[in-house]
Every structure is written in C-alpha cells, then in structure tokens.
Amino acid sequence: MRRSLLAFAPFAVAGALLAFRHQPAPACDPDNGGLVLPKGFCATVYATLVGARHVAVAPNGDVFVSGARGGITALRDRKGSGHADTTVTFGGSPGSTGIALGTDAIYYAPSDRVIRFAWKPGSLAPSDSGTVIVSGLPVGGHTAKTLALSKDGASIFVDHGSASNICLARGATVKSRAPMPCPELPTRAGTWRYDTRKVNQTIADGERWTTGVRNGMALAIEPTTGALWGATHGRDDLRGALGFSNEDNAEKPAEEFGVFAKGSDYGWPYCYYDPIAKKKVQGPEYGGDGVKQGECANKTQPAIGFPGHWAPLALNFVPAKNSFGSEYASGAFIAFHGSWNRDPLPQAGFRVAFIPFKNGKAVGTYTTFADGSATQIKISGVAMAPDGSALYIASDSPAPGRIWRVVPTTSR
C-alpha cells in the first residue's frame, strides 16, 4: 500500500471527513479538460492517472479508480479545489477493471479473481489486505472483469467476456468451421452471480445469470427495481465474413443495452442485433445471410441498439437524490471507449451517453452528455457521486489518462 507525499493524514472526526464538500465550488477548467459538455455543465480534470478504468464514488466524495498505478487508486480533494490532492493505492494487479463499493467493503476484480477488502466508509485505505472470494475466472480474449453489487449487497455480478470474436480461432471466417454449440459458453460470454459472504468460490459455485453476452463490460443495478442492466460489445468483422459494405460493417452489429435478467440469452455467437432493421439475425458463420432470423427471433431483445463498435465500458445509474436537473432525474450514464475498426469510415463513439428511464425502464432514447470525439478520448469509466452532486468520468487514452469531475454551473 502506498501513500502519496501529498500530506495524507486520517481525519480525526466524521465531520472533518465531509468538510471539504462544503467549501466554495471550484472554478472549472476553461476547456473542460477537452470534453464537450451540455450547456449548464463544466468540468475540472480531477486527477491524471495512468490506465484509469472503472470509477466508484464514496458517500463522502472520495473517488476510487481501478486499473491505475497497479490496483486501486483512492483520491481525495481535501482543499475543495476540484482536483485530487491526496492519493492512496492498494490491491496490486495492474490492468484490472472491476470495482464496487459496499457499505463495509471494497470489491475488486483483477482478471482471474474477485477480492473483498474490509473498509470503513470515510477511509481512503482498506482495513485489511483483502480476501479472495472468487478465483479461477477465465482469462484470455476479453479478459477484463466488471463488477455490479446487488441492492442488498449479498450478491456480486461478474462479467465473463468471450475468448473470441465469434467462437472461431483468430482470422478464421469460413462458415463451416463455426462450432455449434460454441465450446466457450459453459464458462464465458455471460454474467455470473456470486455470494459476497463466501470465500474461495469458483465458477462452479456461481450462478449463471445471463448468456450470449459477448463482452458485457458495462454493468449496473437499477436503483428502484434492483434489476441488473448492462451493455455488451457486438461482434466484429462482418465485412470479412460476409462481404458486407463498408457502411454496414461500420454500423453493424449494434452494441446492445438492456436488462440482464436471470436466464436471458442475448444470442452470441449465433445471433447479432441489426440496429437498422431493429431485429436479431443469424450470424453468417451460423447460416445467416444478413436477413434471416431463425431462432434469433426468440433471443433477448435490447432496449437500445447503439451504433456498432462504440465499445461500452461502464454504466452508472443516477441516484435518487441529484442536482443535475429534471432531464437527468432518472436514468443511466454509459461510457463508450470508441471504435477502432470502422475504417474506411471515420472512427466514432468517444463519449458518455445519458439514457433516460421511467418507472425503472429505459424509454428507448439517449443523448450525448460528454463528447471526446475531437481528440478521440477513450472513455473507460463513469460514476455519479451518491448525493448526485458530481459526475466522474475516466479515460485511459490518450495517455496518461484522466479523471474529470463534472458539475452543473447553475442551480438546476
């Protein structure tokens, strides 16, 4: 565990832990740190971190970031300047993504396991060295893990990404070589539920919650219903597999966003969602022609089909209390890493989108809240403070990576 030289010292009383939040609002950066935001919002670059991925925010405003500096980096703004001035790192395991805050624990997922750290709210550092609650998770391919803690804190959902694009060896596109059933599915391409109270669990101890989800990196619990929602990366290489046009290859298949209900099957690798036709069709490696649905008509349908290859990486719901205004009173923010494979069309998707909800369900539309397209900022994480006062956005590229703190500029 390392502490910065920035004069970290534990606060003596609980009131002092919250004191920095009641200081005058800091001035935002003139260019919002490179983000384009809606009118009425501004941003400061809260911290610069190498390889920042997912973000979690504690009730007192402390920010915890995975994947940075090897493990978890905890950040605090003691001066109320809008910039972190105190850091603590713990957990090791560089290159990780998954993080979740419970009432008395921090959960952290390197690629092959889930660790529970005992934690006292108001503390930057955990109170123990961590206990492995799940081990032996699959690695290779889509190896990063995402965590979502159930509403009651008793369960933790973990994404097991696929090892491949379409259940074929890299570079293989011959239809007859696509295996059915796909041998990855017993342990990958879905979401598993584990018990937060047990230790030394393996995949066999978990409960398969969803299937057919190629890489469901964006996971979160909807706060009013307790339902798990998520977004997944659609397959690549339709052009190479079926001779699709450049335009079709860029826009298809969709990045699917929807309810990750128990038993749901989103269809990978056999099916993909066409956002133009608004239906699921069979993949070309499984007898599809870009139109035929077959059994794919019976697979779980998304609430929204985002454009292809935007790469959703993180999801966070608005808390019951927020000061972002009525247009953001209920819904979710989703972080898109952006594309790399829409050539020869321009790359796209470098943004945070807002998805409005009503009565615990997505209304089916979205807007761009933060846009990093001008410099292709790859958004890797997003989380709102529990009191709704600020939205934190992470990026891991361009190097070295940043954390932004976005706040409203006027009373909303």
HELIX and SHEET records of a PDB file:
HELIX    1   1 ALA A   14  ALA A   19  1                                   6    
HELIX    2   2 PHE A   20  HIS A   22  5                                   3    
HELIX    3   3 ASN A   32  GLY A   34  5                                   3    
HELIX    4   4 LYS A  175  ARG A  177  5                                   3    
HELIX    5   5 ILE A  203  ASP A  205  5                                   3    
HELIX    6   6 LEU A  238  LEU A  242  1                                   5    
HELIX    7   7 ASN A  246  GLU A  251  1                                   6    
HELIX    8   8 PRO A  284  TYR A  286  5                                   3    
HELIX    9   9 GLY A  294  ASN A  298  5                                   5    
HELIX   10  10 SER A  326  TYR A  328  5                                   3    
HELIX   11  11 SER A  373  THR A  375  5                                   3    
SHEET    1   A 5 ARG A   2  ARG A   3  0                                        
SHEET    2   A 5 THR A  86  GLY A  91 -1                                        
SHEET    3   A 5 GLY A  71  ARG A  76 -1                                        
SHEET    4   A 5 VAL A  63  SER A  66 -1                                        
SHEET    5   A 5 VAL A  55  VAL A  57 -1                                        
SHEET    1   B 4 PHE A  41  THR A  48  0                                        
SHEET    2   B 4 ARG A 402  PRO A 408 -1                                        
SHEET    3   B 4 LEU A 391  SER A 397 -1                                        
SHEET    4   B 4 LYS A 378  MET A 384 -1                                        
SHEET    1   C 4 GLY A  98  LEU A 101  0                                        
SHEET    2   C 4 ALA A 105  ALA A 109 -1                                        
SHEET    3   C 4 ARG A 113  ALA A 118 -1                                        
SHEET    4   C 4 THR A 131  SER A 135 -1                                        
SHEET    1   D 5 LEU A 147  LEU A 149  0                                        
SHEET    2   D 5 SER A 155  HIS A 160 -1                                        
SHEET    3   D 5 GLY A 190  ASP A 195 -1                                        
SHEET    4   D 5 GLU A 207  THR A 211 -1                                        
SHEET    5   D 5 SER A 264  ASP A 265  1                                        
SHEET    1   E 4 ALA A 218  ILE A 221  0                                        
SHEET    2   E 4 LEU A 228  THR A 232 -1                                        
SHEET    3   E 4 GLU A 255  VAL A 259 -1                                        
SHEET    4   E 4 ILE A 304  PHE A 306 -1                                        
SHEET    1   F 2 CYS A 271  ASP A 274  0                                        
SHEET    2   F 2 LYS A 279  GLN A 282 -1                                        
SHEET    1   G 4 PRO A 312  PHE A 317  0                                        
SHEET    2   G 4 GLY A 331  PHE A 336 -1                                        
SHEET    3   G 4 ARG A 351  LYS A 358 -1                                        
SHEET    4   G 4 LYS A 361  ALA A 362 -1                                        
SHEET    1   H 4 PRO A 312  PHE A 317  0                                        
SHEET    2   H 4 GLY A 331  PHE A 336 -1                                        
SHEET    3   H 4 ARG A 351  LYS A 358 -1                                        
SHEET    4   H 4 THR A 367  ASP A 371 -1                                        
END                                                                             
